[in-house]
Amino acid sequence: MHRALAAELRRRIQAGELRVGDSLPSEAQLCREFATSRGPVRQALAALREDGLIGGGQGRRAVVLDSVPAQPFETFLSFTRRAELTGHQPGQQLQEIALRRPDPAVAAVLQIEPDAHVVQLVRLRLLDGRPAMLERMTYTEAVGRPLLDADLDAGSIYALLLDRGVDLHSARHTFDAVPADELDASLLRVSEGAPLLRERRLTSDSVGTPLEWSEDRYRPDVATVTVTNRRGSRITLTDL
């Protein structure tokens, strides 16, 4: 019951029926509406607090803090999972994929020899059918070779690699703003030179070996970044 109640409250928040700053119904009101006891109601509210969607408690009425829930680790690697979590329909259109030698800078980031091969791809990502982000991804040869024969318009590359046993353990993200180049402008349907949110990501396995270097460029009208930290936790945000 508490899961169903939490899902309904998330839906109302994401649909704008409950806006940022609005108070949620009281526990008593929720008990009456959902014909349940206070236990499931309190569990549902606790789940929304953990998501970062609401605040309040200890006798105070819960208040909506955000319409985008906090996201688990895998959503930082998976556009598909992130879209689904925020109530959107993801999509993708592969533009190119090739086995080639990388630029020296990319080889250095991936800690491979300059004459080693990598798998590079460019893929347009969609939200509800609209262009949202352009991926430029580079994988070490061992990790990326299976992608050459995969249907990359079918869904998440992250999920595909996990299914194949790839050890995607940690990722370092750098966010900044860049002007749209000719390819960005054409595929994202923006003017050349328009500002885009860029995410550069280095993904490594559990022993620290680099597996993937990605540069993703988002339309700023469909992307936001929220960072939540807590006193006492060790978080380094030197890249933001």
N, C-alpha and C positions, 0 to 999 in steps of 0.2 A: 504494500500500500504506500509506504513512504517513497518508493521509487517512482510510482505513478504520479504521486502528488508533486514530487520534485520536478518531474518531466513537464507537468502541466504548468507549474510556476515558471520554469525556464522558458517555455513556449510563450507565455504571456509577456515576459520581459523582452524576449527577442523580437516579438511581434509589435512591441510598443504599446501594448495594452497596460503595462506597468512601466512607467518611464523612470529614468535616472532621477532620484530625488523623491519619488513617490514612496509612500508607506505601503507595506503589504497589509492585507487583512490581518486582524489579530488572530492569535491561536484559537480562540473560541469561535471566531467566524469561520476559520478554515475547518475546524472540527465539524461545524454544522454543515458547511458546503459539501464536504467530502464524506460526511457520515462516518467519521472515524474518531478515535481517541486522541489525546494529546501526544502520546508516544510517537506515532507515525508522523504527525505534524512537526514535532521537534526534530525528528531525524531528517525530514525533508528540508527544513530550514537550515539545519547544520550542514547538509550537502551543498546548499546554495552559498552558504558562507565560505565553505571550503573552495568553491568555484570562484570566489571573489565577486559574486553577483550582488550580494546583499550584506549589509552591516547591521549593527544593533544587537540586542540581546540583553540578558540579565534584567528583565522587567521592562525594557524599552521596545517599542514597536520596530520591527525590521524595516529597513529602508533600502531601496534599490541603489546600488553603487555603480553598476556597469551593466551593459547589455551583452558583453562578450565574455564568456566564461574563461577562467584560467585553463590553460591547456597542458596536457601531459607531454612528456619528452617527445613521444613519437610524432606529435603534431608539428613540432618544429622541423621535422624532416619530411613530413607528408602533407602536401597541399591538399590532397584528397581528404585525408582525415580531418584536417583543420576546417575545410569547407563544410563537411558533414556535421561537425561539432557545432558550427555556428549557423546551421539551418539552411545552407545553400547547396545547390546541385553543382558538383564539380564536373569539369570536362577537360579534354586535352586534344591537341592536334600536333602530331610530330612533324617538324619541318625538315630535319635532317639528322642522320646518325652516321658515324664513320669511325673506322679504325685508322689512327694517324699518329704521327709524332707530335708531342705538345710543344707549345712555346716554352722557352727556357724558364720563364717565371713560374709557369704552371708545373713544370717538371721539378723545380726547386721546392714548391709548396708540397707536392706529393712525395718528395724525397725519392725520386726515381732518376735514372740516368737520362740525359737529354735525348739519346737516340732510342729510348724505350717507347713502346707503343701504348696508347691509351684509347679508350672509347669516348668520343665526344658526341653530344647531341644537343639539338636546339628544339624546344617544345613550347608551344603556346598553351597556357592554362586558361580555362574559362570558369566563370562563376555565373550560373543561371544563363548560360549561353553567351555571355558577354566577355570580351577579352579582358583579362585581369592581370596576367603576369607572364613574362617570357623567361624561360629557363635556359641557361647555358651550362651544361653539366659535363664534367670530365671525370671518368672513372679509370682507375688502374686497370690494366688489361685483364687480369685474372677476374676481377669483379665485374667488369663491363662486358666481356665477350658474350655472355648469355643474352644480353639486351639486344644484340645485333639480330637475333632471330625471334625476338619477342614482339607481341602486339602492344606497342607502347601507347596506343590510343585507347586501350582497354581499361586503364586505371592507374593505380599507384605503383611507381617504380620501387618505392620504399617497401611496400608489401611484397612485391615480386622478389626483391633481393632477400628479404627475411625468409620467405618460403624456400629459397634456395640455400639457406643456412649462412648467409653473409652476416658477419659479426659487426653490426652497426651499433657502436657502443656510446660514443660521445661526439659532440659537435661544437665547434667554435663559430659564433655568428658575429659578423660585422655589418652594421647598418649605416648607410649614408645616403645622400641624394646625388643623382647624376642627371645630365641632360639626355633626352632620348636621341639615339642615333637613328640612322636611316631605317635599319631593320626594326628597331623598337617602334618607330613611328608608324611603319607600314602595318605591323601585326597587332599592335596595341591600339591602333586608331587614335593616335595623338599627334600633335604637331612635332616636327623635328625640333629638338632643343627643349621640349617641354620637360619639367622636372619629374623624375621617377624616383620611387623609393627602391634602393638597391640593397639586397642582402647577399653578402658573400659568406659562404659556409664551407668549412673544412671538417669532414666527417672521418673519424678514426675508429679502429677496432679496439678491443678491450686491452690490448698491450700497447696502444698508442700509434699503431701503423696507419698512416693516412690511406684512405680508400677512395675518397671523392672530394673534388673541388667544384663548387657550384657558384654561379653568379646569377641571381634571380632579380628581375626588374619588374616592379609592381606599378600599376597605375595608382596614383595617390588617392583617387576617389574611391578605391575599393580595398585599400589596405591601411591598417593601423597597427602600431606596435605598443603594447602595454607591458611595463615591467613592474612586478610586485616583489618587494623584498621585505624581510622581517628583521627586527632588531635581534641581534644575537646570532643570525645566520651568516655564514661566510660566503658572500657573493661578490664577484669582481665584475664590474661593468665598464672596464676601460675602453671598450670598443664602441660604446654608445655615445 
